[in-house]
């Protein structure tokens, strides 16, 4: 359950399995308009809440025994889940950097 907690932080408890699509679709919608100042602010706030929300899941709620058993039974699964999260966040920030600068062009 730990990967699901992380992917859906901080909304896992209220939304359960519907949290990841809600969170990541919201982030994608905000990211598509990040050149506008209010969307940049919303992007930082939403990801800040997401990252801060991971900490309680890691420290309090996290089922590390189950995740370690997954890593023992299928190391590839643990690596793929962890890698997908890290690569996805790197891609988010790269998209943010590419889109956050206001477009300057002549029309």
C-alpha positions in Angstrom: 0.0 0.0 0.0 2.9 2.4 0.5 3.3 3.2 -3.2 -0.4 4.0 -3.4 -0.1 6.2 -0.3 2.8 8.1 -2.0 1.2 8.4 -5.4 -2.1 9.7 -3.9 -0.7 11.8 -1.1 -2.4 13.6 0.7 -5.8 12.5 -0.5 -5.6 8.8 -0.1 -7.6 8.5 3.1 -10.6 10.6 1.9 -10.6 9.3 -1.7 -8.9 5.9 -1.5 -8.2 4.5 -4.9 -9.7 7.5 -6.8 -7.0 9.9 -5.3 -4.2 9.3 -7.9 -6.3 10.2 -11.0 -7.8 13.2 -9.2 -4.4 14.5 -8.0 -2.4 13.9 -11.2 -5.1 15.2 -13.6 -5.3 18.3 -11.4 -1.6 18.8 -11.6 -1.6 18.2 -15.4 -4.4 20.8 -15.8 -2.6 23.4 -13.8 0.7 22.6 -15.6 -0.9 23.2 -19.0 -1.5 26.9 -17.9 1.6 27.4 -15.8 2.7 30.4 -17.8 -0.1 32.4 -16.0 1.0 33.6 -12.5 -1.9 32.2 -10.6 -1.4 28.7 -12.1 2.3 28.8 -11.1 1.3 29.6 -7.6 -1.3 26.8 -7.6 1.3 24.4 -9.0 3.7 25.1 -6.2 1.0 24.9 -3.5 -0.4 21.6 -4.9 3.0 19.9 -5.2 4.0 21.3 -1.8 1.0 19.8 -0.2 1.6 16.6 -2.0 5.3 16.4 -0.9 4.4 17.3 2.7 1.6 14.8 2.7 4.0 12.0 1.9 5.9 12.4 5.2 3.0 11.1 7.4 2.5 8.1 5.2 6.2 7.2 5.3 6.5 7.8 9.1 3.2 6.8 10.5 0.8 5.0 8.1 3.4 3.4 5.8 3.3 -0.3 5.7 7.0 -0.8 5.2 6.8 -4.6 5.9 4.5 -5.1 2.9 6.7 -2.9 0.7 9.8 -4.8 1.7 8.0 -8.1 1.0 7.1 -6.8 -2.4 10.7 -5.9 -3.0 11.8 -9.4 -1.9 9.2 -11.2 -4.1 9.5 -9.0 -7.1 12.4 -6.5 -7.0 11.4 -5.2 -10.4 8.0 -4.1 -9.2 9.5 -2.1 -6.3 12.0 -0.5 -8.7 9.4 0.2 -11.4 7.0 1.8 -8.9 9.7 3.9 -7.2 11.3 4.8 -10.5 8.0 5.8 -12.1 7.3 8.2 -9.3 10.8 9.8 -9.4 10.9 10.0 -13.2 7.3 11.4 -13.3 8.3 14.1 -10.8 11.4 15.0 -12.7 9.3 15.2 -15.9 6.8 17.5 -14.1 9.5 19.9 -13.0 11.1 19.9 -16.5 7.7 20.7 -18.0 7.3 23.4 -15.4 10.6 24.9 -16.4 9.8 24.8 -20.1 6.3 26.3 -19.7 6.7 28.7 -16.9 8.4 31.4 -18.9 5.9 33.7 -20.5 5.8 33.2 -24.3 7.3 36.1 -26.2 6.5 36.3 -29.8 5.2 38.7 -32.4 1.8 38.2 -33.7 
